[in-house]
Amino acid sequence: MTGEHAGELESERVARILRDDIMLGRRPPGSRLVERDIAAELNVSRLPVREAIRILVADGIAVSRPRSWARVREFSIKDIQDFAEVRESMETLVFVLATERHDEAGLARLRAVVEQEKAAVAAGDSDAARAASARFHLTALALAGNDMLNELAAILVTRLRWLFGQHDDLPEVSREHEQILEMMAARDVDAVREMLPKHLASGREMAERRLRRMTGGAV
């Protein structure tokens, strides 16, 4: 194994594949995670699959019950609203701190991510655009320079990306990221503080619409 995932354990590799499947909707909420089926699909033994499912349970995107199949977690509108409130508070703080504390090298990394996102949108590559969108927020987290925020984000990041990262309007998200970047470059904390809740609101609305579509409005 080489490149970005070099040194990855088999269970971590399986968890990454399953996580991506869940994020991209290939394994929808409520679908079963059957060890033997996944092992056959990925050509691995059942042990790394079992460990991978435990990782997903710890991530908060799968649930496991005794004497039953593990399943992809299902969320309610109340769950989305609760997570959105936490996300708004946490990410606004992240971007305010990143605006105050970034250096030129850090800002250049963030600008490179925005350019990658724009290129993916222009190419019509929605998966790459969503991945770059997630990197934009993670790069800002690194620029914030707060270890406690990093610890909190590590607990929540997978669920937050799953709930709020499946944007429908990728060009608009990309434009907003570019606007936020320029506010950060100008160290305009007030503008960032005002922009972030508006930017995050679209993710909340999208998540609620997506859940209603999946449940036929029965939420």
C-alpha positions in Angstrom: 0.0 0.0 0.0 1.4 3.4 -0.9 0.6 7.1 -0.9 -2.0 8.7 1.4 -3.0 5.5 3.1 0.4 3.8 3.5 0.7 1.9 6.7 -3.0 1.7 7.2 -4.2 -1.4 9.1 -6.7 -3.7 7.3 -9.5 -2.8 9.7 -8.8 0.9 9.2 -8.9 0.4 5.4 -12.2 -1.4 5.6 -13.6 1.3 8.0 -12.5 4.0 5.5 -14.2 2.2 2.6 -17.4 1.7 4.6 -17.3 5.3 5.9 -17.0 6.6 2.4 -19.9 4.4 1.3 -22.1 5.8 4.0 -21.0 9.4 3.4 -21.8 9.1 -0.3 -25.1 7.4 0.2 -24.1 4.0 -1.1 -25.1 2.5 2.3 -28.2 4.5 3.3 -29.4 5.0 6.9 -30.9 1.9 8.4 -29.1 -0.5 6.0 -27.5 -3.6 7.5 -23.8 -4.0 7.9 -23.4 -7.8 7.5 -19.9 -9.0 8.3 -19.8 -12.0 5.9 -21.3 -9.9 3.0 -18.8 -7.1 3.5 -15.9 -9.5 3.9 -16.8 -11.2 0.6 -17.3 -7.9 -1.2 -13.9 -6.5 -0.1 -12.1 -9.9 -0.2 -11.0 -9.8 3.4 -11.6 -12.0 6.5 -14.5 -11.2 8.8 -12.2 -10.0 11.7 -11.1 -6.7 10.1 -14.7 -6.1 9.1 -15.8 -6.7 12.7 -13.2 -4.2 13.9 -14.2 -1.7 11.2 -17.8 -1.8 12.3 -16.6 -1.0 15.8 -14.8 2.0 14.5 -17.9 3.2 12.7 -20.0 2.7 15.9 -17.4 4.8 17.8 -17.7 7.4 15.0 -21.4 7.6 15.7 -22.5 6.6 12.2 -23.4 3.0 12.9 -25.3 1.2 15.7 -24.7 -2.3 17.0 -27.1 -4.3 19.1 -26.5 -7.7 20.8 -27.7 -10.6 18.7 -28.5 -8.4 15.8 -26.9 -6.9 12.6 -25.1 -3.6 12.9 -26.8 -0.9 10.9 -26.0 2.5 9.5 -27.4 5.0 12.0 -30.7 6.7 11.3 -31.1 10.4 12.4 -34.2 12.4 13.2 -34.9 16.0 12.5 -34.3 16.7 16.2 -30.9 15.1 15.9 -30.1 17.3 12.9 -31.2 20.4 14.8 -29.2 19.5 17.9 -26.1 18.8 15.8 -26.6 22.0 13.8 -26.7 24.1 17.0 -23.4 22.5 18.3 -21.9 22.9 14.8 -22.7 26.6 14.5 -21.2 27.4 17.9 -18.1 25.3 17.4 -17.3 26.2 13.7 -17.9 29.9 14.3 -15.3 29.8 17.0 -13.0 27.8 14.8 -13.1 30.3 11.9 -12.9 33.4 14.3 -9.7 31.9 15.9 -8.3 30.9 12.5 -8.9 34.5 11.2 -7.1 35.9 14.2 -4.2 33.4 14.3 -3.4 32.2 10.7 0.0 32.8 9.2 0.8 33.2 5.5 1.6 29.6 5.1 -1.6 28.5 6.7 -3.6 30.9 4.6 -1.9 29.5 1.5 -2.9 26.0 2.4 -6.5 27.1 2.8 -6.4 29.0 -0.5 -5.1 25.8 -2.2 -8.1 23.9 -0.9 -10.5 26.5 -2.2 -8.8 26.2 -5.6 -9.2 22.4 -5.5 -12.9 22.8 -4.6 -13.5 25.3 -7.5 -11.7 23.0 -10.0 -13.8 20.0 -8.9 -17.0 22.0 -9.2 -16.0 23.2 -12.6 -15.3 19.6 -13.7 -18.6 18.4 -12.3 -16.9 16.1 -9.9 -19.3 16.2 -6.9 -17.4 13.7 -4.8 -14.1 15.6 -5.1 -15.9 18.9 -4.5 -17.5 17.6 -1.3 -14.2 16.2 -0.1 -12.5 19.6 -0.7 -15.3 21.3 1.1 -14.7 19.1 4.1 -10.9 19.8 3.9 -11.7 23.6 3.9 -13.3 23.2 7.4 -10.6 20.9 8.7 -7.8 23.2 7.5 -9.5 26.1 9.3 -9.6 23.9 12.4 -5.8 23.4 12.1 -5.3 27.2 11.7 -7.4 27.9 14.8 -4.6 26.4 16.9 -6.8 25.2 19.8 -6.1 21.7 21.0 -9.5 21.4 22.8 -11.4 22.2 19.6 -9.3 19.6 17.9 -10.4 17.0 20.5 -14.0 18.0 20.2 -13.9 17.9 16.4 -12.3 14.4 16.4 -15.4 13.1 18.3 -17.9 14.8 16.0 -16.3 15.3 12.6 -17.6 12.1 11.0 -21.2 12.6 12.0 -21.1 16.3 11.1 -19.6 15.6 7.7 -22.2 12.9 7.0 -25.2 15.1 8.1 -24.1 18.4 6.6 -21.5 17.6 4.0 -23.7 16.2 1.2 -24.4 19.6 -0.4 -26.7 19.9 -3.3 -25.6 23.4 -4.4 -21.9 22.8 -4.7 -21.1 26.0 -6.8 -22.7 28.1 -4.1 -20.9 26.4 -1.3 -17.6 26.9 -3.2 -18.4 30.6 -3.7 -19.1 31.0 0.0 -15.9 29.3 0.9 -14.0 31.8 -1.3 -15.8 34.7 0.4 -14.9 33.4 3.8 -11.3 32.9 2.7 -11.0 36.6 1.6 -12.6 37.7 4.9 -10.0 35.6 6.8 -7.2 37.0 4.6 -8.3 40.5 5.6 -8.6 39.4 9.2 -12.1 40.7 9.3 -13.4 38.9 12.4 -16.7 40.6 12.5 -17.5 39.6 8.8 -16.5 36.0 9.5 -18.6 35.9 12.7 -21.6 37.2 10.7 -21.0 35.0 7.7 -20.5 31.6 9.3 -24.1 31.0 10.7 -25.5 32.0 7.3 -23.1 29.6 5.5 -23.9 26.7 7.9 -27.6 27.2 7.7 -27.7 25.9 4.1 -26.2 22.7 5.3 -28.8 22.3 8.0 -31.7 22.9 5.5 -30.2 20.5 3.1 -29.9 17.8 5.7 -33.5 18.2 6.8 -34.7 18.1 3.1 -32.6 15.0 2.5 -34.0 13.2 5.6 -37.6 14.1 4.6 -37.0 12.7 1.1 -35.6 9.4 2.5 -38.5 9.0 5.0 -41.2 10.2 2.7 -41.8 13.2 5.1 -42.5 10.9 8.0 -40.2 12.6 10.5 
